[in-house]
Amino acid sequence: MTFQEIADLLQKKFGEAITLVKADAAVDPFITVSAASIKDIALYLREDESLAFDYLSCLSGVDRKGTLEVVYHIASMTLRHKLVLKVSVPTDRPEVPSVESVWKSANWHEREAYDLLGIIFTDHPDLRRILLPYDWEGYPLRKDYEVPEFYNGMRVPY
Amino acid sequence: MIETQQSQPATSRGTTLRTEEMILNMGPQHPSTHGVLRLELVVDGEIVVDVIPHMGYLHRCFEKHAEAMTNYQQVVPYVDRMDYLSSMGNEFAYVVAAEKLLKIQVPERVDYIRVIMAELQRIASHQVAIGTYGIDIGAFTPFLFLFRDRERILDLIEEVCGARLLYNYFWIGGLSHDLPPGWVEKAKEFCAYLKPNITELNNLLTFNKIFIERTANVGVLPKDVAINYGCSGPMLRASGVDWDLRRDDPYSVYHKFDWQVSVGRGEVGTVGDCWDRNIVRVHEMEQSLRIIEQALEQIPEGNVQEKLPKRIMPVASEVYARTEAPRGELGFYIVSDGTGSPYRIKARGPSFVNLSVIAEISRGAMIADLVAILGSTDIVLGEVDR
């Protein structure tokens, strides 16, 4: 299916939950959906036979200064099409439902987004830091991040 | 070493004997974890009940560093250091993504040289994977044989770009150097040299009875689980999924060559077991040789550097490009805000995702089998931790 067909299908099915369809993006077109509906949409995309998005390639967090974005790159192995989904949440309340129950590969990607950007994935079974030490403070990939002076008594900036 | 546990007396015949569960740390410094990885094992005697991986010991803040660069080209040396066994593969993925973002078309000769380098690197990487896997299982000799051949690949690469491990060879819009005179002939000689050695490897390791006993029917990864966990590369293909990005989501000039995707068939055990993961790598080495030979024949003359402005300014946009690195799908998600430096780069490394399935396929296995399972996933911790 082409991007436009998928977008039309989603708009028909979910209506208001689809907040932006950017078909004329400079490189990759994408669809922005509301945070509350991401899990339902993900499940629909995986289960519907004409879509069959069975593979979550990549899940990334991006700090857009004021809002935090979660970007889902999904693909179908059987039908060989791809799609970019986005969810945007305010930085002061960064809560996004986890899609771990839809695609297991989201588990570690979501932990990473939590670790580096502080996005809280609700209903995640094991939301712990993954790359940084468990007692690290702050989220380094936020644009306003400042390196702490000390970590457990060790000087951090070098 | 291990605290001995008193086994509980069985209350009645027919119930399974169980001992008290205990926690055993494997790593961070453990030869079979292939780097600095700590596996927290919950074990019931010799049986693995659960595996909890703890990573991050090699975290070098790649993504944070990338945001601090003043242009896109400066990221390439950092990309080299992610999966240090396949630097060419990493550079390939990054430059493909960056060129898609900047809308640059590279000269055809560049594409051919990139494919040749990436495939040479794939062979070298699989040689390390298979060799160290042999050591994990207890076979030391194949490792020496494979490293002897890998040395010749590194010599070839060194002649082209001056480095043996971390190359900085693929540049955005081209390459740092053209091939030196006489290199194509040397590469052809190498292909002819390596072919019989793969047969030798099969006799020595792949079809060795002890090796089969240790790996067949161990750590079986079913097809649907592999897809749901996002596994890719040999790990996915061994489970019977006919999927290779070089063919199914083509980039560069891969569509011009005649080669086959190797898929696990469960020849000596079950589809998706450790042995299948190993044989897929062996077959891939043969297929890579086929691609290299064709590319060496067809390589066109021409320029290896596209004329580019000193400072590259993309429009504010974003791109995700994925390529088939030796370990699977390596993708880069690059966000640009219209300035010279990248706004955000996320690397989707195959090792990171492939490792996440380890707990799923290790439950119920013996601790010794866990070593075999972990070795067969072929992770590089430099890429897991970035």
Interface residues (C-beta under 8 A of the other chain):
Chain A: A25 A26 V27 D28 F30 D54 Y55 L56 S57 C58 S60 G61 V62 D63 V71 H73 M77 R80 K82 V84 W103 K104 S105 N107 W108 H109 L116 R129 I130 L131 L132 P133 P140 L141
Chain B: M55 G56 H59 C61 E63 K64 E67 K100 L101 V225 I227 N228 Y229 G230 V241 W243 D248 D249 V315 A316 S317 E318 V319 Y320 R322 E329 G331 Y333 V335 Y343 R344 K346 R348 F352 V353 S356 V357 E360 D385 R386
